[in-house]
Amino acid sequence: MPKMKTRRAAAKRYRVTGTGKVRYKKQGLRHILTKKTTKRKRNLRATGILDESEARKVRVMLPYA
């Protein structure tokens, strides 16, 4: 049986935790930062956890994660 291919775009955007949850980096912290509040920017730094329904779709693209 040949190896399964990983979707590289998904591998660069998502990580699977030890318990099987899918983490991602939140959007909105690249530019136009002056109008965003400090609290908002601080909360955007933290990684987000995908909802289970969306996480199933991502895990298909990451067969070895």
N, C-alpha and C positions, 0 to 999 in steps of 0.2 A: 504494500500500500504506500503510495507516495505521500510526502508531507503535505499538510494543508497550508494554503497560503494565507498570510495575515494581511488584512487591509491596512496598508501603511498609513493612510490618512487617519484612520481610527486609532492606530497605535500611537500616533503623535499627539492625539488629543485626549485620550482616556487612559486611566490606570485602574486596575482591579485591586481592591484591598484584600487582605487576608481572609476576611469574612465573606467576600464575594460581591461587595458593593462596588459600584463604578464611580470613580472620582473624575472631576474635570476642572479646568481652570475657568473662572468666571470671566465673562466678556466685559468690556467697557473701561479698561484701565490702560489703554494705549495712547490716546491723545485726547485733546479737549478736556484737560483735567482741571482747569482753573475754575470752571463753573460748578464742578462737583464738590460736595461737602467733604470734609475730612473723614467724617463718620462713614459716608458712602464709599469712599476710596479704601478705607480700612477694611470694610466688610467685603469688598471685591477681591481683596488679597487672598482671602481664605478659599480653599477648594470647595466646590459644591459636590453634592451627592446626587446622582441621577435617580429619578423615580424608577421603581422596579419594572414598570411596563416598558420604559425606554431602555433600561439597562439590559433587558433580554435581547433587544435588537443589536445593541453594541457588542454583547458577548459573542454573537454569531460571527461578527467581523474579527474577533480576537480569539481564535480557537485555542491558543496555548496560554491564555491569561488566566 
